[in-house]
């Protein structure tokens, strides 16, 4: 059974930082592209950043220069460093895994990030 478990969310002041982590199990991690998406109340889910099985990174336009995605294939984890946070970054952040062979895709349960003074 595939599981993606996010951690690291919380309440932070504007300009602050957080580090989100996603621990994956039940899959061959190196064969998955990994990503982070977010969804704010009343809005559609949007791309934050992805990192391919080969390490190629794609970051959403509004997050470039502030958010950094990384993966550790030995630990089966993908992380997201959030810097210079703004109130508009408030959302539930979801971990995503997409197989590079076949069409399997999985989501975590999400972790809440709230940016407020």
KAZIFEN-V185921 format. One record per helix or strand. SS is the DSSP state (alpha for helix, beta for strand). FROM is the first residue (numbers start at 1). TO is the last residue. If there is no record, write none. Layout:
SS,FROM,TO / SS,FROM,TO
//
This chain:
beta,3,7 / beta,10,12 / beta,18,25 / alpha,29,31 / beta,32,39 / beta,46,51 / beta,57,59 / alpha,61,63 / beta,67,72 / beta,77,82 / alpha,87,89 / beta,91,99 / beta,105,107 / beta,111,115
//
